[in-house]
Amino acid sequence: MNPRGTRVLRLDALARVEGEGALHLRVQEGTVTETRLRIYEPPRFFEALLTGRGHTEPPDITARICGICPVAYQMSACQAIENACGVTVDGPLAQLRRLLYCGEWIESHTLHIYLLHAPDFLGRADVVELARAQRADVERGLRIKQAGNAILEQLGGRPIHPVNVRVGGFYRTPAPGELRPLAERLRQARDDALETVRWVASFDFPDTVCDHDLFALRDPGRYAVDSGTPAVVPAAGPDRALREIPLPDFEDHVREEQVPHSTALTARLDGRRYLTGPLARYAINGRWLHPLAAEAARDAGLGDPAASAVCDNPFRSIVVRAVEVVQAVEEALRIIDGYEPPPRPAVEVAARQGIGVGATEAPRGLLYHRYALAEDGTLTAARIVPPTAQNQTAIEEDVRRAVQARLDAAGPTADDEELTRLCERAVRNHDPCISCAAHFLDVTVERS
């Protein structure tokens, strides 16, 4: 093919991400001039589906947005409805919600680390090929994931799309004896999780830095999972002072817009590109990691979280996720150890007119819900801002930088197959849940 002409590279589907989409790259004279992450799945209209429904229905409806992180949608929905109705859920019920969320973090992060992301670093096509070569490693990952699923099944009624969550709490809460078997599994999972941190820290990481603002919930005194105030750490530069944004003001700062190449909305934070997810959480909440997780982070080369260390390398996000698995296991054990059954499985949440907001940390990042209720509790408006949609612009920039660095090193005729693999790796760093955002990957590279 004439090297001065246009070259088109197509990859029909990207394995090891959730959902479908496309990536379009334009390369002119060795320079990446355009990068577009094209999420082309039809819009799913969950916000429209919620309008006109009763105020008790969002947790069950929004859980269907994602089969990997349904708890995130349920918890954010519950918070927003309860906020609109002037109700606060605290005490043992709040602890059980956090325990349920820990289960989701454990199973979701572990699925990503072992089944989706690790093959990139170990030169394997997929987890099946990885299991043939490193069976013990994959079995370790499956044990950890099963521990997370056990929490979801015990508290949620089933591991996918839990059915025991309701506005105000749960339909049924467990007796202490029902949680003891979970603790036994989690103690084994703790050892496996620590070994996972050591394992992924040994991978070979490209030397790169992202310069996105980092955006996550901040919950002083504990690592933010199910509550907190949105906070921003500016991109690398002389001033990285953290600032908070009151949750009711979220939409004044996070502005969504439609772009022609994606059915998912993109977002800017005060007009700037930003990233939410593990790298942001670690930068903003690292000082509140459990001691065991903090020690694992230091040993893995992530710096000292007590000193507000920042990890700017998106390829090392797999290490941060592994540390967060240790954190979730430790937090789950703490909750189980101190659990006392609540007097009732849920508090009453009476309908009233109002607007409520809620935000939690899904495994992939900050998830925001806003609902407007009529006097009888009917939803008159709904707004859901998922993390992958927020991360689209940052993902596009990370892909551009990775490909440009490879072109600079290998020259403008770098092998298309190699560039395709690099694009996939750069996207998978962020564990995108594309179905939540609207779903990956058809890659097109134009060279001229």
Sequence and secondary structure as in RCSB ss.txt:
>XXXX:A:sequence
MNPRGTRVLRLDALARVEGEGALHLRVQEGTVTETRLRIYEPPRFFEALLTGRGHTEPPDITARICGICPVAYQM
SACQAIENACGVTVDGPLAQLRRLLYCGEWIESHTLHIYLLHAPDFLGRADVVELARAQRADVERGLRIKQAGNA
ILEQLGGRPIHPVNVRVGGFYRTPAPGELRPLAERLRQARDDALETVRWVASFDFPDTVCDHDLFALRDPGRYAV
DSGTPAVVPAAGPDRALREIPLPDFEDHVREEQVPHSTALTARLDGRRYLTGPLARYAINGRWLHPLAAEAARDA
GLGDPAASAVCDNPFRSIVVRAVEVVQAVEEALRIIDGYEPPPRPAVEVAARQGIGVGATEAPRGLLYHRYALAE
DGTLTAARIVPPTAQNQTAIEEDVRRAVQARLDAAGPTADDEELTRLCERAVRNHDPCISCAAHFLDVTVERS
>XXXX:A:secstr
  TTS B    S  SSSBS  EEEEEEETTEEEEEEEE  S    HHHHHTTS TTSHHHHHGGG SSSHHHHHH
HHHHHHHHHTT    HHHHHHHHHHHHHHHHHHHHIIIIIIIHHHHHT SSHHHHHHH HHHHHHHHHHHHHHHH
HHHHHHSSSSS SSEETTEES    HHHHHHHHHHHHHHHHHHHHHHHHHHTS         EEEEEE TTS  S
S  EEEEE SSSS    EE  GGGHHHHEEEE  TT SS EEEETTB EEESHHHHHHHHGGGS HHHHHHHHHT
TS  GGGT     GGGHHHHHHHHHHHHHHHHHHHHHT    SSSB      SEEEEEEEEETTEEEEEEEEE T
TS EEEEEEE HHHHHHHHHHHHHHHHHHHHHHHH TT  HHHHHHHHHHHHHTT  BHHHH    EEEEEE 
